[in-house]
Amino acid sequence: MAKEFNFTDDEFLDIVNKICKHEGLAGQKGEYNNITSMDESINVDRMDSLDTIVFFVWLEAVFEINEDVVTAFTAEASFTARTLKEFVAVNCTQTFIYAEALKAIEECS
């Protein structure tokens, strides 16, 4: 376990994409396309409300983020991968190194 959140942008995008693919979060278009930029919107046209809930349940579990804090964050109309990464960095109470996060996702498959 890491003592602080230190994922690179590429590592964070990979984790987000793996969670979305694992859960089959296709959004309104019916298929999932990888998020490739930290400035790309995540929730607009990517996830419906149920997808958003499932996605954030994963983030709550992996990074032990308080549910009330997540609820307040998801009330935002739109957020980017960068905004999400900053949110996780500030609010996580547990963090993995990248390899541990990948393993956690695989174990839940």
C-alpha positions as CSV (number, residue, x, y, z in Angstrom):
1,M,0.0,0.0,0.0
2,A,1.1,3.5,-0.7
3,K,1.0,6.2,1.9
4,E,-0.4,8.8,-0.5
5,F,-2.2,8.9,-3.8
6,N,0.5,9.0,-6.4
7,F,-0.9,7.6,-9.6
8,T,0.3,9.1,-12.9
9,D,-2.3,10.5,-15.3
10,D,-1.9,7.4,-17.5
11,E,-2.2,5.0,-14.6
12,F,-5.3,6.8,-13.3
13,L,-6.9,6.7,-16.7
14,D,-6.1,3.0,-17.0
15,I,-7.8,2.2,-13.7
16,V,-10.9,4.3,-14.6
17,N,-11.1,2.5,-18.0
18,K,-10.7,-0.9,-16.4
19,I,-13.4,-0.3,-13.9
20,C,-15.8,0.9,-16.6
21,K,-15.0,-2.0,-18.8
22,H,-15.3,-4.5,-15.9
23,E,-18.7,-3.2,-15.1
24,G,-19.9,-2.9,-18.7
25,L,-20.5,0.8,-18.3
26,A,-21.5,1.6,-21.8
27,G,-23.5,4.8,-21.2
28,Q,-26.0,6.2,-23.6
29,K,-24.2,5.2,-26.8
30,G,-24.2,1.5,-25.9
31,E,-20.5,0.8,-26.1
32,Y,-17.6,1.9,-23.9
33,N,-14.8,4.0,-25.5
34,N,-11.7,4.5,-23.4
35,I,-11.1,7.8,-21.8
36,T,-7.8,9.0,-23.4
37,S,-7.4,12.5,-22.0
38,M,-7.4,13.9,-18.5
39,D,-9.5,16.8,-19.8
40,E,-12.2,14.4,-21.2
41,S,-15.6,14.5,-19.7
42,I,-16.5,11.3,-17.8
43,N,-20.2,11.4,-17.0
44,V,-21.7,13.3,-19.9
45,D,-22.7,10.8,-22.7
46,R,-20.5,8.1,-21.0
47,M,-22.6,7.0,-18.1
48,D,-26.2,7.0,-17.2
49,S,-27.2,7.5,-13.5
50,L,-26.9,3.8,-12.6
51,D,-23.5,3.6,-14.3
52,T,-22.4,6.6,-12.3
53,I,-23.5,5.0,-9.0
54,V,-21.7,1.7,-9.8
55,F,-18.6,3.5,-10.9
56,F,-18.4,5.5,-7.7
57,V,-19.1,2.4,-5.5
58,W,-15.9,1.0,-7.0
59,L,-14.0,4.2,-6.2
60,E,-15.4,4.2,-2.7
61,A,-14.2,0.7,-2.2
62,V,-10.8,0.9,-3.8
63,F,-9.8,4.2,-2.3
64,E,-12.0,4.2,0.8
65,I,-13.7,7.5,0.1
66,N,-16.6,8.5,2.4
67,E,-20.0,7.9,0.7
68,D,-21.3,11.4,1.7
69,V,-18.3,13.0,0.0
70,V,-18.8,11.0,-3.1
71,T,-22.5,11.9,-3.2
72,A,-21.7,15.6,-3.0
73,F,-19.1,15.2,-5.8
74,T,-21.5,13.3,-8.1
75,A,-24.1,16.1,-7.8
76,E,-21.9,18.1,-10.2
77,A,-23.4,18.2,-13.7
78,S,-20.1,17.2,-15.3
79,F,-16.6,16.4,-14.4
80,T,-13.4,15.5,-16.2
81,A,-10.9,12.7,-15.5
82,R,-8.5,15.4,-14.1
83,T,-11.2,16.7,-11.7
84,L,-11.9,13.1,-10.7
85,K,-8.3,12.4,-10.1
86,E,-8.0,15.5,-7.9
87,F,-11.1,14.5,-6.0
88,V,-9.7,11.0,-5.3
89,A,-6.3,12.4,-4.3
90,V,-7.8,14.8,-1.8
91,N,-10.5,12.4,-0.4
92,C,-9.0,8.9,-0.4
93,T,-8.3,7.4,3.0
94,Q,-6.5,4.4,1.5
95,T,-4.6,4.1,-1.7
96,F,-2.9,1.4,-3.6
97,I,0.1,1.6,-5.8
98,Y,-1.0,1.1,-9.4
99,A,-0.2,-2.7,-9.4
100,E,-2.3,-3.2,-6.3
101,A,-5.2,-1.4,-7.8
102,L,-5.0,-3.5,-10.9
103,K,-4.9,-6.7,-8.7
104,A,-7.9,-5.5,-6.7
105,I,-10.0,-5.0,-9.9
106,E,-8.9,-8.4,-11.2
107,E,-9.9,-10.1,-8.0
108,C,-13.4,-8.7,-8.1
109,S,-13.9,-9.9,-11.7
